[in-house]
Amino acid sequence: MKKKSVYLDYNATTPLHPRVKEEMIAGFELYANPSSLHEPARRARNQIERVRQLVASFLDASPEEIIFTGGGSESNNTVLKMLSCPGCTVDCMWREGQEIITTAIEHPSVINTVQYLQSIGRTVHVLPVDRYGTVDMDAFRAVLSERTGLVSVMLANNEIGTIEDVKSIAALAHERGALVHTDAVQAIGRIPVSVKNLDVDYLSFSGHKFYGPKGVGVLYGRLTKPFCTFIHGGHQEQGRRAGTTNTLGIIGLGKALELVREEMGETMARVRVLRDKLKEGITRLVPDVKLNGHPADCLPNTLNVSFTGAEGEAILLYLDLEGIAVSTGSACSSGSLEPSHVLLATGVGPELAHGSIRFSLGRETTDEEIDYVLAVVPGVIERVRKMSTVYSRSCT
């Protein structure tokens, strides 16, 4: 069998769309600092404001509510750290005694930030999830109170693809006067996202997850809600985010969103079929596997599988030797030897969590590539299991 090159790690990052690349190459001519007043600067600024309007339209928001950032992690930190600045002179969201509610399966940029907030005395409630990764709503109701300042729940999980009912969570939170943030980094480009429909106060996303450039993201902040600057300095983004504006990145992000509008429906319908083919093939061809994530309320491109008695890093490396690029979980945690916190939260044991692989598909994925993966995976798993004393014990 001829070796192929198959990329199935789209949840970690996506390649630039060819038309995004063309747009960005043309954008190199806009070299001027958009904060200046001369004509070259105005041309750059006009492009930035055009994209701001495009992003606002995409999210059902107003242009004034769109803040360009360096990515999803910065956007998440900006919102969460508004609750760590009691000395702030603006009308920020922090009030003495206010609490934060989040979940056990958030991205590290949320998990690690709330751990920092706990270290400086903030009260944080971390909600459990069920075996599918769905937030326990009874637990949410139990900790939600008038003391709740912020609820932060991701829209779609980066490791297992489970989609959360953020709309219902926001409705309950607003009844108690709490503000609501959602990390929508994995959702944009894969499912429809509207801040009006979700009724959230803050929303984060990043350009490189939907065929745009790295190093640029968006934070939506409802105009009627508090906002506290995270990066201080110049007056950029109406004083809300300092730093020379990333004109080229914003242009690329804007083009990527335009293409999401054109292509998402058709692309995700095709990708879902390929994902289901991969899922059916693995469960048919490989014994002793566990599918992770919700069977229905799940991103159409994501498949997370735990292979009993097989170590995830070994699987990844052997697949890589066959030209297949996958992940053992979140790319932001790839340097960690700890099992996935997401899988542990769903009740998967440490050994099985260590044997999980995330296959995430995208617009370039083909039927032939899935056939190739299904031809390779059974042999790789058999090879890894032969080296495993754990799997040998479980089969005796």
Residue pairs with C-beta under 8 A, 6 or more apart in sequence:
1 372
1 375
1 376
3 322
3 323
4 323
4 324
4 368
4 369
4 372
5 323
6 323
6 324
6 325
6 365
6 369
6 372
6 373
7 15
7 325
7 362
7 364
7 365
8 324
8 325
8 326
8 359
8 360
8 361
8 365
8 369
8 373
9 325
9 326
9 327
9 331
9 358
9 360
10 301
10 360
10 361
10 362
10 365
11 158
11 159
11 161
11 186
11 209
11 301
11 302
11 327
11 331
11 358
11 360
12 327
12 331
12 360
13 208
13 209
13 214
13 331
14 208
14 209
14 210
14 211
14 212
14 362
14 363
15 211
15 364
16 24
16 211
16 212
16 213
16 252
17 211
17 212
17 255
17 256
17 259
17 363
19 255
19 259
20 211
20 212
20 213
20 252
20 255
20 256
20 259
23 251
23 252
23 254
23 255
24 213
24 248
24 251
24 252
24 255
27 47
27 247
27 248
27 251
27 252
28 248
30 40
30 43
30 44
30 47
30 247
30 248
30 251
31 40
31 44
32 38
32 40
32 41
32 43
32 44
33 41
33 44
33 244
33 245
34 41
34 44
34 45
34 48
34 245
34 247
35 41
35 45
35 234
35 235
35 236
35 244
35 245
44 245
44 247
47 247
47 250
47 251
47 254
48 68
48 245
48 247
48 250
48 251
49 63
50 254
51 250
51 251
51 253
51 254
51 257
52 63
52 66
52 68
53 63
54 254
54 257
54 258
55 61
55 63
55 66
55 218
55 253
55 254
55 257
56 62
56 63
56 65
56 66
58 193
58 257
58 260
58 261
59 66
59 193
59 194
59 195
59 203
59 220
60 194
60 195
60 196
60 197
61 195
61 196
61 220
62 223
64 223
64 238
65 220
65 221
65 222
65 223
66 218
66 219
66 220
67 75
67 78
67 218
67 219
67 220
67 221
67 237
67 240
67 241
68 216
68 217
68 218
68 237
68 241
68 245
68 246
68 250
68 253
69 75
69 78
69 216
69 217
69 218
69 219
69 241
70 215
70 216
70 217
70 243
70 246
71 206
71 207
71 208
71 214
71 215
71 216
71 217
72 107
72 109
72 183
72 185
72 204
72 205
72 206
72 209
72 217
73 107
73 109
73 206
73 332
74 217
74 219
74 230
74 231
75 204
75 205
75 206
75 217
75 218
75 219
76 107
76 109
76 110
76 113
76 152
76 181
76 183
76 204
77 109
77 113
77 230
78 219
78 230
78 241
79 150
79 152
79 181
79 202
79 204
79 219
79 221
80 100
80 110
80 113
80 114
80 117
80 150
80 152
80 181
81 113
81 117
81 228
81 230
82 92
82 93
82 94
82 150
82 226
82 227
82 228
83 93
83 94
83 98
83 100
83 117
83 122
83 149
83 150
84 94
84 116
84 117
84 120
84 122
85 92
85 94
85 228
86 94
86 96
88 94
88 228
90 226
90 227
90 228
90 229
91 226
92 226
92 227
92 228
93 149
93 150
93 179
93 225
93 226
93 228
94 149
94 228
95 149
97 123
97 147
98 147
98 148
98 149
98 150
99 122
99 123
99 124
99 125
99 143
99 145
99 147
99 148
99 149
100 114
100 117
100 122
100 123
100 124
100 125
100 148
100 149
100 150
100 151
100 152
101 124
101 125
101 127
101 140
101 143
101 144
101 148
101 150
101 151
101 152
101 173
101 178
102 110
102 111
102 114
102 124
102 125
102 126
102 127
102 151
102 152
102 153
103 126
103 127
103 128
103 129
103 135
103 153
103 154
103 164
103 345
104 126
104 127
104 128
104 129
104 341
104 342
104 345
105 129
105 133
105 154
105 157
105 159
105 160
105 162
105 341
105 342
105 345
105 346
106 114
106 152
106 153
106 154
106 183
107 154
107 158
107 183
107 185
107 330
107 332
108 330
108 332
108 333
109 183
109 332
110 152
110 154
110 183
111 341
114 122
114 124
114 126
114 152
115 124
117 124
118 124
123 147
125 143
127 135
127 136
127 139
127 140
127 143
127 153
128 136
128 139
128 345
129 135
129 136
129 162
129 345
129 346
130 136
130 346
131 346
131 347
132 162
132 293
132 294
132 295
132 297
132 346
133 157
133 160
133 162
133 292
133 293
133 294
133 342
133 345
133 346
134 162
134 164
134 165
134 294
134 297
135 153
135 164
135 165
135 169
137 165
137 168
137 169
140 169
140 172
141 172
144 151
144 172
144 173
144 176
144 178
145 176
146 176
146 177
148 173
148 176
148 177
148 178
149 178
149 179
150 178
150 179
150 180
150 181
151 169
151 170
151 173
151 178
151 179
151 180
151 181
152 180
152 181
152 182
152 183
153 164
153 166
153 169
153 180
153 181
153 182
154 164
154 182
154 183
154 184
154 185
154 186
155 163
155 164
155 166
155 182
155 183
155 184
155 186
155 187
155 193
155 198
156 162
156 163
156 164
156 184
156 186
156 187
156 190
156 191
156 299
157 163
157 164
157 186
157 293
157 342
158 185
158 186
158 330
159 292
159 304
159 329
159 330
159 340
159 342
159 343
159 358
160 292
160 293
160 294
160 298
160 302
160 304
160 342
160 343
160 346
160 358
161 186
161 293
161 294
161 298
161 299
161 301
161 302
161 303
161 304
162 293
162 294
162 297
162 298
163 187
163 191
163 294
163 297
163 298
163 299
166 180
166 182
166 198
166 200
167 197
167 198
167 199
169 180
170 180
170 198
170 199
170 200
171 199
173 179
173 180
174 180
174 199
179 201
179 202
179 225
179 226
180 199
180 200
180 201
180 202
181 200
181 201
181 202
181 203
181 204
182 198
182 200
182 202
182 203
182 204
183 204
184 193
184 203
184 204
184 205
185 204
185 205
185 206
185 209
186 209
186 299
186 302
187 193
187 205
187 299
188 205
188 209
188 210
188 257
188 260
189 209
189 210
189 211
189 256
189 260
189 264
190 210
190 264
190 268
190 299
190 300
190 301
191 268
191 299
191 300
193 203
195 203
195 220
195 222
200 220
200 222
201 221
201 222
201 225
202 219
202 220
202 221
202 222
202 225
203 218
203 219
203 220
204 217
204 218
204 219
204 220
205 217
205 218
206 216
206 217
206 218
207 213
207 214
207 215
207 216
207 217
207 218
207 249
207 252
207 253
207 256
208 214
208 215
208 216
210 256
210 257
210 260
211 256
211 259
211 260
211 362
211 363
212 252
212 253
212 255
212 256
212 257
213 248
213 249
213 252
213 253
213 256
215 246
215 249
216 246
216 249
216 250
216 252
216 253
217 253
218 253
219 241
221 227
221 240
227 240
229 239
229 240
229 241
229 242
230 241
231 241
231 242
231 243
232 242
233 242
233 243
234 242
234 243
234 244
235 242
236 242
236 243
236 244
236 245
237 245
263 363
267 363
268 300
268 301
269 300
271 300
271 301
271 361
271 362
271 363
271 365
272 300
272 301
274 361
274 365
274 366
274 367
274 370
275 300
275 301
275 302
275 303
275 359
275 361
277 367
277 370
277 374
278 303
278 359
278 361
278 370
278 373
278 374
279 291
279 303
279 305
281 370
281 374
282 289
282 303
282 305
282 374
282 377
283 289
283 291
285 374
285 377
285 378
286 307
286 377
286 378
286 381
288 307
288 308
288 309
288 391
288 394
289 305
289 306
289 307
289 308
290 305
290 306
290 308
290 348
290 352
291 303
291 304
291 305
292 304
292 305
292 306
292 343
292 346
292 348
292 356
293 302
293 303
293 304
301 360
301 361
301 362
302 358
302 359
302 360
302 361
303 358
303 359
303 360
303 361
304 343
304 356
304 357
304 358
304 359
305 356
305 357
305 359
306 343
306 348
306 352
306 353
306 355
306 356
306 357
307 315
307 355
307 356
307 357
307 381
307 384
307 385
308 352
308 355
308 391
308 394
309 355
309 385
309 388
309 390
309 391
309 392
309 394
309 395
310 355
310 381
310 384
310 385
310 388
310 391
311 354
311 355
311 384
311 388
312 328
312 329
312 354
312 355
312 356
312 357
313 328
314 384
314 387
315 326
315 328
315 355
315 357
315 380
315 381
315 384
316 326
316 327
316 328
316 357
318 380
318 383
318 384
319 325
319 326
319 357
319 376
319 377
319 380
322 376
322 380
324 372
324 373
324 376
326 357
326 358
326 359
327 334
327 357
327 358
327 360
328 334
328 340
328 356
328 357
328 358
329 340
329 342
329 343
329 356
329 358
330 340
330 342
333 340
333 341
339 350
339 353
339 354
340 348
340 353
340 356
343 352
343 353
343 356
344 350
344 353
348 356
351 390
359 373
385 391
